[in-house]
Amino acid sequence: MKLINLCKTAVIISGIFISQIATAGTTIFMAGDSTMAIKDPKDYPETGWGVPFATFFADDVKVVNLAKNGRSTRTFKTEGLWQQIESQAKTGDWVFIQFGHNDESEKKHDRYTTPEQYKSNLTEMIRQSQARGATPILLSSVTRRNFDDNGNIKKTHPYYPLVLEVAEATGVTFIDMDAITRDYFSAMGDSLSKLRFMHIQPDLHPNYPNGVSDNTHFNELGAREVAQLVLTELKKRQHPLTKQLRSVDPKHLKLRYKP
């Protein structure tokens, strides 16, 4: 797997310098918001699920993660991020599309997208991917960690029904990450699920001297688990991408999980 972030000229990940050029071979493009995005070190340990997801694949699979904090379908297009995918995607490539958090933020005029625009933008991204010969995969937004009095996570995405409509109308592969992550974190309960999100007490992390309580964004553990949930869904469907996973190190075959 080669992880590439086209939002910047280059990116340094785990001490390895990686250029932004996507070349021949299978490429996975990722279009989305902060819950998927690569983070600047000043924001760590906040982690988008696209970061660990990229490590699942073989070295000849390139992952171009263009997801960016605060982006809606509208701003992802107007800032030219989508154009980079449209211009480079080719036959045999995959395009993961996940938006909603920012589109539905009606009070944030810099990113808000009307319901009609949202559906139109998603549909256009799907059709343009297909026109390039790439295969789009549509995902609903991951849940926010907001529990009700009965210990279940609330439905907080008003645009959730809209992405379902787009999935049905276009017939693309659809992964319902809103429902999947709601069930997953609800089953954990308040205390355990809190460990997966950005909750840090004051004076513990240099990036957050006053602490942080954030029920939207994941830390490294939460991001990895969400990435594993996406992979699990692909495996359930015997998706072709599961044939391009990283080869297992033989010594890891000797290991076993002990609950």
N, C-alpha and C positions, 0 to 999 in steps of 0.2 A: 504494500500500500504506500502510495505517495500522497501526502496531505498538502493541498495547495489552497492558499487563500488569495483570491484575486482582488480582494478589497484593498490590498496594499501591494507595493512593488515587490516585496518579499516578506517572508515571515520566518522567525526562528522558533522552532518547537523542540523542546527537550535538547537544546544545544545543537540541533542540526539545521543548517541553512538550506532552505528549499525555495527554488525559484517559482515564478508564477506561471510558467508556460505549460499549457496542456498539449501534449503531443499524441501520437498515434497510440492505439490500445483502448481498452475499456475505461471510460471515465464515469464516475458518479458525481453529478452536480447536485449541490444542495442549496435550495432557495428558501429562506425563512427569516425568522426574527431572532431575538436574543436567546431564546430557549434552545436554539440549534447552533448558535454562532461560536466561532473561535474568539477568545477573549484576550484583551490586552493584559499583560502581567499586573498592571495596577489594579485590575478588577478581580484577580484571583482571591479566593478559590472558586468564584463563580465560573461555571463551566457549562457550555452548551452541549447537548447530547450528540451533536454531530462530530465532536472531537473524539470521544472514545469509539464511536461508530466507525470512524475512518480506519481505526487500527485493526478492525476485524478482517480486513481483506488482504489478499495476496499482493506481493510487491509489484506485480504488473497491472494492478488496478489503481488508477489515480482517483483521488477524491478532491474535488474542487468545492470547498465550502465557502459560498458567498453570503451566507446568512449574516445578518447584521443587526445589532441592537436597535430597537425602536422602529424597525421598518415594517410598513404595511405593504400590501400588494401594490398600492398606488406609488408609494415612495421608492419601493424596490425597482419599479420601472422608470420613474422620472429621474432617478439618480444614475441610471445606466447600468445597474447591476444585472437586471434581467437580460439586457442586450448582450452582455458578455457571455451568458449561457447560450442565448439564441444563436450567436455568431459562431460558437465553437462546438456545440453539440452535434453529434453525428450518429450514424447507424451503429447500433450496439451499445450506445451510452444509456445511462439512466438519469432521470431528473426527479429528485425528491422535492416536493412542493408543500410547504406547511406555513400557513399564515392565519391570522385571526386576532391575536392578542391586541395588536395595534390598529388594525382596521376598524375594530369595534369600539375604540376609545373615542367616543363622541365629543368629549370635552377637550381632547388634544387635537386641535385643528391642523397641526403640522403633519399629522399622520392619518387622521380619520378618513375612512372610505365608506361611502354609502353602501347599503346592502346590494343595490343593483351594480355598482362599480365593482364591489368585491367579487360577486359571482362572475361578472364579465371578465375581470382580470384573471381569475383562476382559470376560467375556460380558455382564455387567450393563451395563457402560459402552457396549458395542456396541448392545445392545437398547434402552437408554434413548435413545441418539443417534438410532436409527432411529425410535423412537416419536415423537420431536420433528420428524421429517421430514428430519433431517440425515443425512449419509452418513459413516460411520466408516471410517477407514483405519488398520489395525493394523500395527505395526512391531515386529520383534524388537529387542532391545537392541543398541546398537553394541558392538563388541568392546573388550576391554581389550588393551593393547599388551604382551603377554607372549609372547616368542618361545621356541620349543623349540630343541633342539640342531641341528636341521636347517634352521633359519632360517624356520620357519613359525610364525605366531601360534597359540597354543593355544586350544582351546575352553574358555572359563572360565565359561560361564553354565549352571548346572545346570537352570535353568528354561526353557532354550531349547526343548526338546521340547514343553513345555506350551503355549507361545504358538503353536507349529505346530498343536497339537491344537485350540486355540481357533479359529484361522484356518480350519481345515478344517471344523470343526463349524458355524461361523457363516456361512461362505461370503463373508466380507467381503474387500475389497481388502487384500492383505497384501504388505508389503515386507520382505524378509528382510535387515535391516541388519546382523545378526550375521555372516552369511555374506559379504555384500557388503563390509563394512569389514575383515573378516579377510583376504579376498583382496586388497583394495586396499592395506592397510598391509604385508601380507606381501611383496607384489611390490616395495615400496619398499626393504625391508630395514631393518635396525636403525637406521642413522644417519639416513636421510632421514625415516623415520616418527617418529623422536624429535623432529624439528623441528615436528611437528604437535601434539604433546602438551605438557603443562605441565612442561617441563624448563628451569629457569633457574638459572644459577650464582649463588653468593652475591655480594652487593653490586652487582647489576646493575639490579634493579627494586625500587622503594621498597615495594611490597606484600610482597616476599619477601626481606628482608635476609639471611636465612640460606640462600637458594636453595630450590628445590623440585624433586623428582623424582616425577612423577605420571603413571602410565600409563593412567589412566582418563579424565581430563578434557582437553579440547582447548584449544588457544590459538586466536587469530583465524584463522590459516591452516587448522588442522585442522578447525575448525567450518565454515568456508566450503566446504572440499572435501567434507565429509560432507553438507552441505546440497546441494551440486551432485550428489552421488551419489543423493540422494533424488529430485531433479528429473529426473535422467537416467532413473531407473526409471519415473517418471510419463510421461516422453516415450516410452519404449519401448512403453508400454501405450496410448499416445494418450489419456491421461487427460483428462477435461474441464477440470481445473485448468490444464493447459498452454495452454488458450485464453485464460486470464486473466493471462498474464504481462505484465510491464511493457513498454511500447512502447520499441523501441530508438532511442536518440539517433542521428539520421542520421550524425553525424560518426563514430560507432563502426563504422558499416558500411564505412568506408574502412580500418579496421584489420585486420591479419592476424597470426596466430600464427606465430612463427618458432622452431622447436625449436633 
